[in-house]
Amino acid sequence: MSGSVNKVILVGHLGRDPEIRFSQAGKKIANFSIATSDHWNDRQTAERRERTEWHRIVVFNEGLAAICESYLKKGSKVYLEGALRTRKWQGQDGKDNYTTEVVLEAFNASLTMLDTRRDGPPPADDPAGYGNASTSQNRPSTDPDLDDDIPF
């Protein structure tokens, strides 16, 4: 195999408000964690079980980081697409530590808010106010000339 794929798709709820910081170059970066849950019935006891996984999210895309800052809060439900990245850092004790994060950057990242409409003015690119934000360009056209019937 000559290529590989590093893509993560998650739907979950924010565990805390996004933390906004800036890189040395002055670019906005958003950090937050989301929880995803699996539900099942235990075969032996018939009890309802749940397992929650926490995922660290880092948004390097400035447009998406601005959306995070303005519209996301603890409990918000989001759909996101990004890539896994593991980074190494040294703790105060001198030991090497590793953290695996889902990174949203550049053109291959996507973030969609799945909550219902929020109070306050909608962003300019979302006149309906439903809070969908994405770096993808697959938005329906509002051009009336494109509403013609397609013959197939």
N, C-alpha and C positions, 0 to 999 in steps of 0.2 A: 504494500500500500504506500503510495507516494505522498499522500496528504493525511491530515488528521482534522478532527473537529473538537472544539472546546466551546460548548454552548450549554447554558443553563437556562431553564424556563421554570419560574416559580410563581405561585399564587399564594399569597399569605397576608397576614396582618402585621403592621408595625408594632414592635414591642415598646418603642419609645419615640419621642419626637426626633426628627432628623437633626443631626449635629452638623453645622455648617462651619467650614474652615477654609483657609485660602492657602494655595501653594506658594512657594517662594516667588514664582512668576506672577502671582496675583490672581490665578484662576480659582474659581469657586469649586469646592469639593463637598459633597454631602455624604455622611455616614449614617447608617441606621441598621437595625436588625429586624428581620421578619420571622414570624413563626408559621410553620406549615404543620398540619396535623393529619395523622392517619387514624381512622376509626374502624373497629372490627368487633365482632362478637367472639368471645372466648369459646372454643368448642367444648371444653370440659365443664365450665361453670355457667355458660350462656350469659355471662356478664358482658356488658358493653365496655370495651377497652379503648384507650386513646394513647397515642404517642405523639409528642410534639418535638419537632426539630427546629433549632434556631439557626438562622443564616445571617452572616454579616454581609452587608451590602455597602459598596463604595461606588459613588457616582462621580466620575471624572468629567463627564460631558457637562459643559457649563449650562446649556439650555435645560437639561434635565435636573441639574442641581438647583437651578432657580425655581423650577416647578416644585421640587421637594421642599425647598425652603418656604415657599408661599402656600402650598396646598396640602402637604402631608402632615399628619399628626399621629400621635399614639392611637392605635386601633384602626387606622386607615387600611382598607383592603387594596392591594396592588397586584398587578400582573407585571412581571419583568422578565427580560431576556438579557443575559450577559454572559460572561466567561469566568471560569474558575481561575483564581490566581493564588498561589501560596507564597508568602513572603517570610523571610527569616529575620529575626531581631534578637538582640541580647537583652536579657533582663538585668536588673540591678545586681543580681547575684553572679552575673557573668555567664550564665548558662544560655545556650541557644534555644530560642523559642520559635515556633512556627504557627502561622495563622493562615487559614484558608478563607478567602473571601470571594464573593460574587462581584465582579467588576463590570460597571457599565461605563463604556467610553466609546468615543468615535461614532462611526456610522452604524455599527452592528449592534447597538444597544437599544433597548426599548423599555419604556415604563408607561403603564396604563393604569390610571386610577379607576378602581371598580366600585367605589362608593357612590351613593346617590348624590344628587345635586347639593352643593354647599351654599351657605349664605354668602352674600357679598358679590361684587362684580366678577363676571367670568373673565378669563384671560382673552386677549384679542384673537387668538387662533381657535377659541372654543366659544362661539357666540351663544350656544345653547346652555353653557354653564355646567356641563356634566363632568368636566375635569379629566378628559382624556388627553394624555400627552404622550407623544411618541416621536422618535426620530425617524421612523419610517414615513415614506411619502405616499402610502396607500390610503389616502383619504378620498371619499366620494366627491365627485365634482358637483358644483351647484350651477353649472352652465345649463340653461334650459334647452340649448340646441343638442345636448347630449342625451336628452330624455326620449329620443326616438326609439321606436320598436326595433329590436334586432331580429333579422329574419331567420335565425337558426335556433 
